[in-house]
Amino acid sequence: MIQAGIVGATGYTGVELLRLLSGHPEVEVIAVSSDSEAGQPVADVHPHLRAGVDLAYIPHQQLYETECEVVFFAAPNGTAMQQVPALLEQGRRVIDLAADFRLRDPQVWESHYQMPHACPELLEEAVYGLPELNRAQVSQARLVANPGCYPTAVILGLLPLLESAAVDLDHLVADAKSGISGAGRQASTPLLMSEAMENFRAYGVHRHRHGPEIAQALGQAAGGTVQLTFTPHVAPMIRGILATLYAWTELSGEAIQELYEQRYDAEPFVDVMPPESLPQTKNVRGSNVCRIALHPGEGKPLIVLSAIDNLIKGAAGQAIQNMNLMFGLSEQAGLPQIALPA
């Protein structure tokens, strides 16, 4: 059994990670940390885990001293980079669900996260953990940067087009909507039910932190620079992301459908739906699946719809997918493939 620890296992992604790992056939979670909840049984803080998790929270520093073979960071940005060098030196493997190792350029990191990077020498080594893009590298990695939720939906939606060089790289548009859980488990006025329900709003226009992350990965796929207009929105729902993507291509509708079906044919967690289908967030809820549908139009941009559960394929599930690859396990181990019914 692989012994795992989770740093910051009190937020939505950390708790989902713990829930999924508690049913993983090859993993034993031996430590979960939270400085604010240290000493409290996990089941007291999160009663839905009573039947499957018999652990108490310990301080972060105490977790670093355990015998964990893999350490997941589900903590705020800036946490992992303080501890990763020492953990790697000890022979541990690390998967960071925050943004500390997603960007290659430390200056770009600092401009978007308003803090200097604590270990910029590791940015080139860290593997961007989108398995559908970097599977071989992930399988050899000791440090994986788990992608953000918006980037996962956008990149998977555009990846086949970019790899085929069949798209105008100067005019890509991503219009994405997320449930409020994407903002984390925190007390904040915009996240209050009376503020978020029956409301729909854009935010981070032209300056969202995921923008450079998406552009970096799309550039890798395209082999060059891409120009992407990305606008995120908060939708009045708990979880899920629907990304509506616009791209200009000369390919026919039939050729585009074939391109996507062939590219994702062997991918266990990407579902290319029949032409002009309408994927919904409720149809991926609780699963590690990204559902994609294509809507071509003569003389008009191709519209790609990409739906994921932001807490699973956009975070915890993808982290487990990466861990499975890193340890040579079945990529699907411990991951649900069927969405919740409602």
Stockholm file with secondary structure:
# STOCKHOLM 1.0

chainA/1-342         MIQAGIVGATGYTGVELLRLLSGHPEVEVIAVSSDSEAGQPVADVHPHLRAGVDLAYIPHQQLYETECEVVFFAAPNGTAMQQVPALLEQGRRVIDLAADFRLRDPQVWESHYQMPHACPELLEEAVYGLPELNRAQVSQARLVANPGCYPTAVILGLLPLLESAAVDLDHLVADAKSGISGAGRQASTPLLMSEAMENFRAYGVHRHRHGPEIAQALGQAAGGTVQLTFTPHVAPMIRGILATLYAWTELSGEAIQELYEQRYDAEPFVDVMPPESLPQTKNVRGSNVCRIALHPGEGKPLIVLSAIDNLIKGAAGQAIQNMNLMFGLSEQAGLPQIALPA
#=GR chainA/1-342 SS CEEEEEETTTSHHHHHHHHHHTTCTTEEEEEEECTTTTTSBHHHHSGGGTTTCCCBEECHHHHHTSCCSEEEECSCTTSHHHHHHHHHHTTCEEEESSSTTTCSCHHHHHHHHSSCCSCGGGTTTSEECCHHHHHHHHHTCSEEECCCHHHHHHHHHHHHHHHTTCSCTTCEEEEEEECGGGGCSCCCGGGSHHHHTTCCEECSTTTCTHHHHHHHHHHHHHTSCCCEEEEEEECSSSSCEEEEEEECCCCCHHHHHHHHHHHTTTCTTEEECSTTCCCCGGGTTTSSCEEEEEECCTTSCEEEEEEECTTIIIIIHHHHHHHHHHTTCCTTTTCCCSCCCC
#=GC SS_cons         CEEEEEETTTSHHHHHHHHHHTTCTTEEEEEEECTTTTTSBHHHHSGGGTTTCCCBEECHHHHHTSCCSEEEECSCTTSHHHHHHHHHHTTCEEEESSSTTTCSCHHHHHHHHSSCCSCGGGTTTSEECCHHHHHHHHHTCSEEECCCHHHHHHHHHHHHHHHTTCSCTTCEEEEEEECGGGGCSCCCGGGSHHHHTTCCEECSTTTCTHHHHHHHHHHHHHTSCCCEEEEEEECSSSSCEEEEEEECCCCCHHHHHHHHHHHTTTCTTEEECSTTCCCCGGGTTTSSCEEEEEECCTTSCEEEEEEECTTIIIIIHHHHHHHHHHTTCCTTTTCCCSCCCC
//
